[in-house]
Every structure is written in C-alpha cells, then in structure tokens.
Amino acid sequence: MRTAFAVAILISIAGNGAAQQYASNAYTVCPANQTEQGRQVVEAACGEITRPPIVQGSINSLTDLQSAQANRDAFTQQVTDYGVCITNFINSYRRPGADATSTAPDEAACAHAWAEDQVTQSVMEYGQACIEFSNRSMTDTSIEPWSGACYPSVGNGQG
C-alpha cells in the first residue's frame, strides 16, 4: 500500500513541474518535534552542529569567497562525521539485549535527516552568494573577477 501511494505521488509530481517545485521545498522527513527530540537524543554521543551563515552580499573578495567555501566544506565534513556517529548510535540498539521498544533509533534518524537538510541549505546559500559575487565581480572593477564553480561537482563531474 505504501509503495503504491509513493509511486502515485511520484507520478503526479513528475507530471507537474509546479508540484515538483512545491514538493521539494515543503518536503520534510520527520515532524519538527521528533527531529528536535532526535537531536537531543544524539547530542551526548554525537555533539551539536550549527550551520555556518553564508549571506548573499557578504562576499566582497576572493578571500571572502574562499573563506565561505572553506566553511561550507568544513560543515559538510562535520555533517558526514555526525552521520557516521548517528549510524553507530542506531546500530547500538541492534544488539542482543537492547531495548527493542525504544524510539531513540527513529529519533536519531530524524536528527540525521535534519543534518542533511542543513548541508543542502549551506550548499545552496554558498552557491547563491558565490553567483551573486561572480556577477558583481564582472561589473565592478574594484573586485577581482570570478567565473569559477559555485557548486561542488557531484559524482563523475557531470553536475
């Protein structure tokens, strides 16, 4: 039943570009209260993460751009490490004698989904700020021109 429902949603989204845009912007894996509970559950084992602010218009030089990129990359690595920690946390409940009724693994999974959303937001914010800087650098002679990549390559470099 769930599979049929999921397929129906995907078909309706694929057929309607507006629905696809809305679905991607409004999609959440877990309710906010379960996500917050998950973040609290894994905090002792995995720590806390905070997305670095990257604001459009805040990049005024190539040095600023490199610093923002370094922050984005460091945050991406931090979330990768956080995900490994959460996987270990969840796996700790998959051993003999563990509490099979605990909701902690599900809540931890929500914390991981939230963290992945934070990385996505960080990459998007950096990309938007980078593009804005690149556009400005082409018209403002006081800024060294930048026409490099603003989004990281994925997989085979095909985008």
QUICOR-V916480 format. One line per field, one symbol per residue. ss: DSSP state (~ for helix, > for strand, _ for the rest). psi: psi as a letter, one per 40 degrees, with the letter a starting at -180 (. if undefined). burial: I if it has 16 or more other C-alpha atoms within 10 Angstrom, else O. A space follows every 50 residues. Layout:
# QUICOR-V916480
ss=???
psi=???
burial=???
This chain:
# QUICOR-V916480
ss=_~~~~~~~~~~~~~~_~~~~~~~~~~_____~~~~~~~~~~~~~~~____ ___________~~~~~~~~~~~~~~~~~~~~~~~~~~~~~~_________ ___~~~~~~~~~~~~~~~~~~~~~~~~~~~~~~~~~~~~___________ _________
psi=ddddddddddddddehdddddddddehidiiddddddddddedddeaiih hhhhhheeheiddddddddddddddddddddddddddddddeefiheihe eheddddddddddddddddddddddddddddddddddeeheehhihfaie iiihbeee.
burial=OOOOOOOOOOOOIOOOOOOIOOOOOOOOOIOOOIIIIIIIIIIOOIOOOO IIOIOIOOIIIIOOIOOIIOIIIOIIOIIIOIIOIIOOIIOOIOOOOOOO OOOIIOIIIIIIIIIIOIIOOIIIIIIIIIIIIIOIIOOOOOOOIIOOOI OOOOOOOOO
